[in-house]
Amino acid sequence: MLIDRKNDPSSGYDKAVDLWSLGVILYILLSGTQPFNDNCEIPVLEQVKQGMYSFPPKIWGNVSKEAKDLVQRLLCVDPAKRIDTESVLRHSWMAVGLPAGLPPFHGHTAAAASPTSAATAAAATATAAAATHDSKKRKADDKDKK
């Protein structure tokens, strides 16, 4: 039997969990690596609980500070201090470098539908933006190095 924990207030599950998951997904999309790994003496679950992740310069050197800021705000260990859905949608990184034809999500109908659909919309936008925004920055940086 499948139990729906989303509707069980005693489970501790709420939209903050979805936002943390969005942070993990965004970290992976931007770096191609996982924020928490088992190549360390500290168990993965303990890394998660303590928010032990980093932005290694070799991998994250060409990723914008705005993108890193959003990831940090999403991966905040304390759910009460974690960025909320509306703030994600208004974050500076979400508004910069969107591919042509994708409207910004300020006041988007998905945000009004539910926190989960807003997080899904934010994830879709983050995916598209990650594919273009930071790759444009990398190309510009590569051009500057030549």
HELIX and SHEET records of a PDB file:
HELIX    1   1 ARG A    5  ASN A    7  5                                   3    
HELIX    2   2 PRO A    9  SER A   11  5                                   3    
HELIX    3   3 LYS A   15  SER A   31  1                                  17    
HELIX    4   4 VAL A   44  GLN A   50  1                                   7    
HELIX    5   5 PRO A   57  TRP A   60  1                                   4    
HELIX    6   6 LYS A   65  LEU A   74  1                                  10    
HELIX    7   7 THR A   85  ARG A   90  1                                   6    
HELIX    8   8 SER A   92  ALA A   95  1                                   4    
HELIX    9   9 THR A  109  ALA A  113  1                                   5    
HELIX   10  10 PRO A  115  LYS A  145  1                                  31    
END                                                                             
